[in-house]
Amino acid sequence: MCVNETPVNSLNQGDALPTRNTVFKYGDLFPVLEGSEDEIAVPCYQDSESMAAVSRLIPKREPGYVFQEELLKGLLDYLAAPMNDALYIFGPSGSGKTSMVHQAAARLGWPAVEMTLNGRFEMADLTGHNTIVRGEVMFVYGPLVRALKYGYILMLNEIDLADPAELAGLNDVLEGRPLCIAQNNGEVITPHANFRLIVTANTNGAGSEESYAGTRLLNAAFLDRFRFLESNYMPPEREEKLLGDLYPELGREFIGIMVRTAGEIRRSHTCQEGTAVYMTIPMTTRALIRWAHLCQDADSPEKVVHALDRAFGYRITREERVYLHRIFHDIRGDVTAGLQNRAE
């Protein structure tokens, strides 16, 4: 049990300072890494006042979440020993970049603050701003300052949509140096030992790729301060297990058809050989789960196809949608066993 070794400072904006860390082996918290002897020290908040202050910042745990072993280990290795690096996770939309960090933090009990960037992002959005509270001017900390001061994970999503000139304001923080807040009378925030910075993006910072409009070429000096992880979609057997756990009533055979359909769409999106039409967007795991959910009450082939369109097809062009239907029809036709009225 964790014991409060030092008094918790007066809380700022409902936050708290962790009093000590507790060490776990990876396998103790993540069954997919069972047997791993690697260790990670995580913040401990069992003091009731501290726990109450941070509980809202610890992501909600999804019991059935499926981790990809290699990606999870890379994330935990970073959290355990950042070595003055930040972490850059990139990969296609819907491949689980953000959700993996959320679910790892939930199991570790590590508070996380988060922000999604865009083309209008400014550093002040991260550091904070002056506001009037009860008739007095007060500086309100932004997510970066709170994470630095209290030892949280800071997640910045869609990092490649932001202006590289604004992102340069993070360079000192990425080097592990204190942050000076000029807007708050030059207050200096020394990074807490538990502070971690994780960014996600669809590209690796090299600019627009495929259908990811608006992404930018990031500064090489900025990118040099990161270690990188590439995220991708689950292997078919993992996706089948995921859908089977969520919607067992669909049956293994029908789930297999759905996963194979998604795989063909992704293959077409990456312009691999043997595809007749280039698909401008891939079918993500998120869209696949949505399709499965909409198929729960589908009792005819027409309803299955309509569910596919609602989950994914209406996002693409008419030509692509015709190709999507053909892919599903061809894969469905390869199966000789019955599909219980779902796709005869």
C-alpha positions in Angstrom: 0.0 0.0 0.0 1.2 3.5 -0.9 1.8 5.8 2.1 1.7 9.6 1.9 5.4 10.5 2.5 5.0 14.3 1.9 2.1 16.6 2.3 0.2 17.2 -0.9 0.6 20.9 -1.8 -2.4 23.1 -2.1 -4.2 21.8 -5.2 -4.3 23.8 -8.3 -7.3 23.4 -10.5 -8.2 20.1 -8.9 -4.8 18.5 -9.6 -2.4 16.7 -7.1 1.2 15.8 -6.8 1.9 12.1 -6.6 3.7 11.1 -3.4 5.7 8.1 -4.6 5.8 5.5 -7.4 5.1 1.8 -7.3 7.0 -0.7 -9.5 5.2 -3.4 -11.5 6.3 -6.0 -14.0 4.7 -5.5 -17.5 3.1 -8.9 -17.2 1.4 -8.1 -13.9 -0.8 -5.5 -15.6 -1.0 -6.7 -19.2 -1.8 -10.4 -19.8 -0.6 -10.1 -23.4 2.9 -9.5 -22.0 2.6 -12.3 -19.5 6.0 -13.6 -18.4 7.8 -10.3 -19.2 10.4 -9.4 -16.5 10.5 -5.7 -17.7 9.5 -3.3 -15.0 7.7 0.1 -14.9 7.3 2.6 -12.0 3.9 4.2 -12.0 2.5 7.1 -9.9 0.7 6.2 -6.7 -2.3 8.2 -5.6 -3.8 6.1 -2.7 -4.0 9.1 -0.5 -7.7 10.0 -0.6 -7.2 13.7 -1.3 -4.7 13.0 -4.1 -6.8 10.2 -5.6 -9.9 12.4 -5.7 -8.0 15.1 -7.5 -6.7 12.9 -10.3 -9.4 10.2 -10.7 -11.2 12.2 -13.4 -7.9 12.3 -15.4 -7.3 8.6 -15.4 -8.9 7.2 -18.6 -11.8 4.8 -18.2 -10.8 1.2 -18.6 -12.4 -1.0 -21.4 -12.2 -4.6 -20.1 -12.3 -6.2 -23.6 -9.7 -4.0 -25.2 -7.2 -5.9 -27.3 -3.6 -4.7 -27.2 -1.1 -5.3 -30.0 1.9 -6.8 -28.2 4.8 -5.1 -30.0 3.1 -1.6 -29.9 2.2 -2.0 -26.2 5.8 -3.0 -25.3 7.2 0.0 -27.2 4.8 2.3 -25.3 5.6 0.8 -21.9 9.4 1.0 -22.6 9.0 4.7 -23.2 6.8 5.3 -20.1 9.3 3.3 -18.0 12.5 5.0 -19.3 11.9 8.1 -21.5 15.6 9.1 -21.6 14.6 12.7 -22.3 12.7 11.7 -25.4 9.0 12.2 -26.3 7.1 9.5 -28.1 5.6 9.9 -31.6 3.0 7.3 -32.6 2.0 7.4 -36.3 -0.2 5.3 -38.5 -3.5 5.1 -40.5 -6.7 6.5 -39.1 -8.5 4.1 -36.8 -5.6 1.9 -36.1 -5.8 2.4 -32.3 -3.0 5.0 -31.7 -4.9 7.1 -29.1 -7.0 4.2 -27.6 -3.8 2.2 -26.9 -2.4 5.1 -24.8 -5.7 5.6 -23.1 -6.1 1.9 -22.2 -2.5 1.5 -21.0 -2.8 4.6 -18.8 -6.1 3.2 -17.4 -4.4 0.0 -16.3 -1.4 1.8 -15.0 -3.5 4.4 -13.1 -1.5 7.2 -14.7 -3.4 10.4 -15.2 -3.4 11.9 -18.7 -4.4 15.2 -20.2 -5.1 15.5 -23.9 -5.5 18.0 -26.7 -6.2 17.6 -30.4 -4.3 20.1 -32.5 -5.3 21.9 -35.7 -4.1 24.6 -38.1 -5.0 27.4 -35.7 -3.1 25.9 -32.8 -1.0 28.3 -30.7 1.5 27.6 -27.8 -0.7 29.6 -25.5 -3.4 26.9 -25.9 -1.0 24.5 -24.1 0.6 26.9 -21.5 -2.5 28.7 -20.3 -4.1 32.1 -20.2 -5.2 34.9 -17.9 -8.9 34.9 -16.9 -11.1 36.7 -14.4 -12.1 34.7 -11.3 -14.3 36.4 -8.7 -13.3 39.8 -9.9 -9.6 39.0 -9.9 -7.2 38.2 -12.8 -5.9 34.7 -12.5 -3.6 32.7 -14.7 -5.2 29.3 -15.6 -2.7 26.5 -16.4 -3.0 24.8 -19.8 -2.6 21.1 -20.3 1.2 21.3 -20.8 1.8 23.1 -17.6 -0.5 20.8 -15.6 1.2 17.7 -17.0 4.7 19.1 -16.4 3.9 20.3 -12.8 2.0 17.2 -11.6 3.6 14.4 -13.5 0.9 13.4 -16.0 1.0 12.0 -19.5 0.3 14.8 -22.1 -1.2 13.5 -25.3 -1.2 15.8 -28.4 -3.3 14.3 -31.2 -2.9 15.2 -34.9 0.5 16.8 -34.2 1.1 17.0 -38.0 -1.8 19.5 -38.5 -0.2 22.2 -36.3 2.1 25.0 -37.5 5.7 23.8 -37.2 6.7 27.3 -36.0 4.3 27.1 -33.1 5.5 23.6 -32.2 9.0 24.9 -31.8 7.8 26.3 -28.5 7.9 22.8 -27.2 11.6 22.3 -27.9 12.8 23.2 -24.4 10.3 21.0 -22.8 11.3 18.1 -25.1 14.9 18.6 -23.9 13.8 18.2 -20.3 14.4 21.9 -19.4 12.1 24.0 -17.3 9.3 25.9 -18.9 9.1 29.7 -18.3 5.6 31.1 -18.5 6.1 34.7 -19.6 2.3 35.4 -19.3 2.4 34.5 -15.6 5.1 36.8 -14.5 7.9 34.5 -15.7 6.8 31.5 -13.6 9.2 28.6 -14.0 7.8 25.1 -14.1 10.3 22.3 -13.5 9.3 19.1 -15.2 8.1 16.4 -12.8 9.9 13.1 -13.0 6.6 11.4 -14.1 5.9 13.8 -17.0 5.6 12.1 -20.4 4.8 13.6 -23.8 3.1 11.5 -26.4 2.0 12.7 -29.8 -0.1 10.9 -32.5 -0.5 11.5 -36.2 -1.4 9.9 -39.4 2.0 10.7 -40.9 5.5 10.5 -39.6 6.0 14.3 -40.0 7.0 14.1 -43.6 3.9 15.9 -44.9 0.7 14.9 -46.6 0.3 11.2 -47.5 -2.6 9.6 -49.3 -5.9 11.0 -48.0 -4.7 12.9 -45.0 -5.3 16.5 -46.2 -3.9 19.3 -44.2 -0.9 17.5 -42.7 2.3 19.4 -42.7 6.0 18.8 -43.1 7.4 19.1 -39.5 10.7 20.6 -38.5 13.6 18.1 -38.5 15.0 19.5 -35.3 11.6 19.1 -33.6 11.3 15.5 -34.8 14.8 14.6 -33.7 13.6 14.9 -30.1 11.2 11.9 -30.5 11.4 8.1 -30.6 8.9 6.7 -33.0 6.3 3.9 -33.0 4.4 2.8 -36.1 0.8 1.7 -35.6 -1.1 -0.4 -38.0 -4.3 -2.4 -38.1 -4.6 -5.6 -36.1 -3.8 -8.9 -37.8 -7.0 -10.6 -39.1 -7.1 -13.2 -36.4 -7.0 -10.4 -33.7 -9.8 -8.5 -35.4 -11.9 -11.7 -35.6 -11.3 -12.3 -31.9 -12.3 -8.7 -31.1 -15.5 -8.9 -33.1 -16.2 -12.4 -31.7 -15.9 -11.1 -28.2 -18.1 -8.1 -28.8 -20.7 -9.7 -31.0 -20.6 -13.5 -30.6 -24.2 -13.8 -32.0 -22.8 -12.9 -35.5 -21.0 -16.2 -35.7 -17.4 -16.9 -36.6 -18.1 -17.4 -40.3 -19.8 -14.1 -40.9 -17.2 -12.3 -38.8 -14.5 -13.8 -41.0 -16.2 -12.4 -44.1 -16.4 -9.0 -42.5 -12.7 -9.0 -41.6 -11.6 -10.2 -45.0 -13.7 -7.4 -46.6 -12.0 -4.8 -44.5 -8.6 -6.3 -45.4 -9.3 -6.0 -49.1 -10.4 -2.4 -48.7 -7.2 -1.6 -46.9 -5.1 -3.4 -49.5 -6.8 -1.4 -52.2 -6.1 1.8 -50.3 -2.4 1.1 -50.2 -2.5 0.4 -54.0 -1.2 -3.1 -53.7 -1.2 -5.3 -56.8 -4.4 -7.0 -57.8 -6.8 -4.3 -56.8 -9.2 -2.9 -59.5 -10.0 0.4 -57.8 -8.0 2.7 -55.5 -10.0 3.3 -52.3 -9.3 6.8 -51.0 -9.8 5.8 -47.4 -9.2 2.5 -45.6 -11.8 0.6 -43.6 -10.7 1.1 -40.0 -11.1 -1.2 -37.1 -13.5 1.4 -35.7 -15.6 1.2 -38.9 -15.5 -2.6 -38.8 -16.9 -2.6 -35.2 -19.6 -0.2 -36.3 -20.6 -2.5 -39.2 -20.8 -5.4 -36.8 -22.9 -3.5 -34.4 -25.3 -2.5 -37.2 -25.5 -6.1 -38.4 -26.9 -7.4 -35.1 -30.5 -7.3 -36.4 -29.8 -7.7 -40.1 -31.8 -10.7 -41.3 -31.2 -10.3 -45.1 -28.3 -9.7 -47.5 -29.8 -6.3 -48.3 -29.7 -5.2 -44.7 -26.2 -6.4 -44.3 -25.1 -4.3 -47.3 -27.1 -1.3 -46.0 -25.3 -1.7 -42.6 -22.0 -1.7 -44.5 -22.9 1.5 -46.3 -23.9 3.2 -43.1 -20.8 2.1 -41.3 -18.4 3.0 -44.1 -19.7 3.0 -47.7 -21.4 6.4 -47.6 -18.1 8.1 -46.9 -16.6 7.1 -50.3 -17.4 7.9 -53.9 -20.2 6.1 -55.8 -17.6 4.2 -57.9 -15.8 3.1 -54.8 -19.0 2.0 -53.1 -19.8 -0.2 -56.1 -16.4 -1.8 -55.8 -16.9 -2.2 -52.0 -20.2 -4.1 -52.6 -18.5 -6.3 -55.2 -15.7 -7.1 -52.8 -18.2 -8.1 -50.1 -20.2 -10.1 -52.6 -17.2 -12.0 -53.9 -15.9 -12.8 -50.5 -19.3 -13.9 -49.3 -19.6 -16.1 -52.4 -16.4 -17.9 -51.5 -18.1 -19.4 -48.4 -20.2 -22.5 -49.1 -21.6 -22.9 -45.6 -24.8 -21.1 -44.6 -24.6 -17.7 -42.8 -27.9 -18.0 -41.0 -29.9 -15.5 -43.1 -27.2 -12.8 -42.9 -25.7 -13.3 -46.4 -27.1 -16.2 -48.4 
